Amino acid sequence: MKGYLVSRNYSAKSLKQRRSILGRFADAFDPICGDADAFLSWWATTEHLSPASRRSTLQAVDGWLSWLVQKGARADNPAKLVRKPTVPKRPPLVLNAAEVRRLRNVVAGTRLELPVALMLDNGLRLSEVVAIGHDDLVDGDWLRVLGKGGKLAIIPASQRVVRLWPDTGDPWQLSTSSLHKSVKAAMADAGIGRQHGPHSLRRTAGTEMAARGVPLAVVAAVLRHEGLGSLHHYVAVGRDDMRAAVA
């Protein structure tokens, strides 16, 4: 097991989780000599777990057994006989109107007001907010955003963002971790549950646009959301459409 875990280069958190899962698995099933019947018998003992836990357990075990097959230590991988459990999709975590108002009140007049506005109004990711510089407000009310994968996009800035934009100098000098910590603290001060994080602000932005009747293709364009990317093949989105989506 140790050789497999080392070869995966997992993060400390993932390593701890998989070591625990595989340790329990190895106590109940011989990873070298165990046959399919023994594996299926072990799998039946996991039925008390939640679908998400069973799925992560199977993924960890499947990875290890596949590695053993690759190394010639096993002839087959019985984990392939089991269908991955279906995990019910949870609704996205978004803030309600009262939570949004409280958060805006908490950050009003502080250095967090503009970053929060960029996430709540324009749906920027935390990393995108950190990368924003003073010169990235172009043509008066458009934002130049460096997104995931180094993709550059121009999206409309909300009226609030334009109003808060500094006359000179970069809007802030914060690392991703420090901004994350600061926003989480502000959310706690606003009485927002711990299950929410900065990314909830991006989801809230998209949800509010859709609630106002903005076409999903336009929401996708503003958020640069690849999950809705297929819509771009059918609907042309212009700057006027995106401008109307952002208050």
C-alpha positions in Angstrom: 0.0 0.0 0.0 2.8 2.4 0.9 4.4 2.1 -2.6 1.0 2.9 -4.2 0.3 5.9 -2.0 3.8 7.3 -2.6 3.4 6.9 -6.4 0.2 8.9 -6.4 1.7 12.1 -5.0 -1.5 12.9 -3.1 -2.0 16.0 -0.9 -1.6 15.5 2.8 -5.4 15.5 3.3 -6.0 13.0 0.4 -3.2 10.8 1.6 -4.6 10.6 5.1 -8.1 9.8 3.7 -6.9 7.1 1.4 -4.5 5.5 3.9 -7.5 5.1 6.3 -9.8 3.6 3.6 -7.2 1.2 2.2 -6.1 0.2 5.7 -9.6 -0.9 6.6 -10.0 -2.6 3.2 -6.7 -4.5 3.6 -7.9 -5.7 7.0 -11.0 -7.3 5.4 -9.7 -8.4 2.0 -6.4 -9.8 0.8 -5.3 -7.3 -1.9 -2.9 -9.9 -3.5 -4.8 -13.2 -3.3 -8.4 -12.2 -2.7 -10.8 -13.3 -5.4 -14.0 -11.7 -6.8 -16.3 -13.5 -4.4 -14.3 -12.2 -1.4 -14.3 -8.7 -2.8 -18.1 -8.7 -3.4 -18.6 -10.0 0.2 -16.4 -7.1 1.5 -18.3 -4.6 -0.7 -21.6 -5.8 0.8 -20.3 -4.7 4.2 -20.1 -1.1 3.1 -23.8 -0.8 2.5 -24.2 1.2 5.8 -22.1 4.0 4.4 -23.6 7.0 2.5 -23.5 6.9 -1.3 -20.8 9.5 -1.3 -18.6 7.5 1.2 -19.1 4.3 -0.8 -18.2 6.0 -4.0 -14.9 7.5 -2.5 -14.2 4.1 -0.9 -14.6 2.3 -4.2 -12.5 4.9 -6.0 -9.6 4.5 -3.5 -9.8 0.7 -3.7 -10.1 0.6 -7.4 -7.0 2.7 -7.8 -4.9 0.5 -5.5 -6.0 -2.7 -7.2 -5.4 -1.3 -10.6 -1.9 -0.4 -9.6 -1.3 -3.9 -8.3 -2.5 -5.3 -11.6 -0.1 -2.9 -13.4 2.7 -4.1 -11.2 2.0 -7.7 -11.9 1.0 -8.4 -8.2 -2.6 -9.3 -9.2 -4.2 -10.8 -12.3 -7.4 -8.9 -12.2 -9.2 -6.0 -10.5 -12.5 -7.2 -8.9 -13.4 -3.6 -8.2 -14.3 -3.3 -11.9 -17.2 -5.7 -11.2 -19.0 -3.1 -9.0 -20.9 -0.1 -10.4 -20.0 3.2 -8.8 -22.7 4.4 -6.4 -24.8 7.3 -7.6 -24.4 10.3 -5.4 -27.5 12.6 -5.4 -26.5 16.1 -6.6 -26.9 18.8 -3.9 -28.3 22.1 -4.9 -25.6 24.8 -5.2 -24.8 26.8 -2.1 -26.0 30.4 -2.7 -26.7 33.3 -0.4 -30.3 34.5 0.1 -31.1 38.2 -0.2 -30.8 38.9 3.5 -27.4 37.3 3.7 -26.2 39.3 0.7 -27.4 42.6 2.4 -25.7 41.7 5.6 -22.4 40.8 3.9 -22.4 44.0 1.9 -23.0 45.9 5.2 -20.2 44.2 6.9 -17.6 45.0 4.2 -18.9 48.5 3.4 -16.1 51.0 3.7 -13.4 48.3 4.1 -10.8 47.0 1.6 -13.1 43.9 1.2 -15.9 45.9 -0.3 -14.5 45.8 -3.9 -13.4 42.2 -3.9 -16.8 41.1 -2.5 -18.6 43.3 -5.2 -16.5 41.6 -7.9 -17.6 38.2 -6.7 -21.2 39.0 -5.9 -21.9 41.3 -8.9 -19.6 39.9 -11.6 -19.2 36.4 -10.4 -15.4 36.4 -10.4 -13.6 33.5 -8.8 -11.4 34.2 -5.8 -8.2 33.7 -7.8 -9.4 36.0 -10.6 -10.1 38.7 -8.0 -6.6 38.4 -6.6 -5.1 38.7 -10.2 -7.1 41.9 -11.0 -4.9 45.0 -11.4 -5.8 48.7 -11.6 -5.5 48.7 -15.4 -7.9 45.8 -15.8 -10.9 48.2 -15.7 -11.0 49.1 -19.4 -13.2 51.4 -21.5 -14.7 52.8 -18.3 -16.9 49.9 -17.3 -15.4 46.6 -18.6 -13.2 44.2 -16.7 -10.3 42.3 -18.2 -10.2 39.0 -16.3 -7.6 36.3 -16.4 -9.6 33.1 -15.8 -8.9 29.4 -15.4 -6.4 28.0 -17.7 -5.0 31.4 -18.4 -8.0 32.4 -20.5 -8.4 36.1 -20.9 -12.0 37.6 -21.1 -13.6 41.0 -21.1 -16.8 41.2 -19.1 -19.0 44.1 -18.0 -18.3 45.6 -14.6 -21.3 46.4 -12.3 -22.0 50.0 -11.5 -21.0 49.3 -7.9 -17.6 47.9 -9.0 -17.0 51.0 -11.2 -17.9 53.3 -8.3 -15.6 51.5 -5.9 -12.6 51.3 -8.3 -9.6 53.2 -7.0 -8.3 56.2 -9.0 -4.7 55.0 -8.8 -2.8 51.9 -7.7 -3.9 48.3 -7.6 -7.2 47.7 -5.9 -5.5 45.5 -3.3 -2.5 43.5 -2.6 -3.7 40.2 -1.1 -2.8 36.6 -1.6 -5.4 34.1 -2.5 -5.2 32.5 1.0 -5.4 35.8 2.9 -8.4 37.0 0.8 -10.1 33.7 1.3 -9.6 34.0 5.1 -10.8 37.6 5.1 -13.9 36.9 3.1 -14.8 33.9 5.3 -14.4 36.1 8.4 -16.6 38.7 6.9 -19.2 36.1 6.0 -19.1 34.8 9.6 -19.6 38.4 10.9 -22.6 38.6 8.6 -24.1 35.5 10.2 -23.6 33.4 7.1 -23.2 29.6 7.8 -19.8 27.9 7.7 -20.9 25.8 4.8 -20.5 28.9 2.6 -17.3 30.2 1.2 -16.1 32.8 -1.3 -17.2 30.5 -4.2 -20.8 30.8 -2.9 -20.6 34.5 -3.9 -19.9 33.5 -7.6 -22.8 31.0 -7.5 -25.0 33.7 -6.0 -24.1 36.1 -8.8 -25.1 33.5 -11.5 -28.3 32.6 -9.6 -29.4 36.2 -9.3 -28.8 36.8 -13.0 -30.9 33.8 -13.9 -33.6 34.8 -11.5 -33.8 38.2 -13.3 -34.6 36.3 -16.5 -31.1 36.6 -18.1 -30.7 33.8 -20.6 -28.4 31.0 -19.4 -26.2 31.5 -22.4 -25.6 35.1 -21.3 -25.0 34.0 -17.7 -22.5 31.5 -19.0 -20.7 34.2 -21.0 -20.5 36.5 -18.0 -19.3 33.8 -15.6 -17.1 32.1 -18.3 -18.6 28.9 -17.0 -17.6 25.8 -19.0 -20.4 23.8 -17.5 -22.8 25.8 -19.7 -20.4 26.1 -22.6 -22.4 24.0 -25.0 -25.0 26.7 -25.1 -22.6 29.0 -26.9 -22.8 26.8 -29.9 -26.5 27.7 -30.3 -26.8 31.3 -29.0 -24.7 34.2 -30.0 -23.9 36.5 -27.0 -23.0 40.1 -27.6 -21.7 42.8 -25.3 -25.1 44.4 -25.0 -26.5 41.1 -23.7 -23.7 40.8 -21.1 -24.1 44.4 -20.1 -27.8 43.9 -19.4 -27.0 40.9 -17.2 -24.8 42.9 -14.8 -26.6 45.6 -12.8 
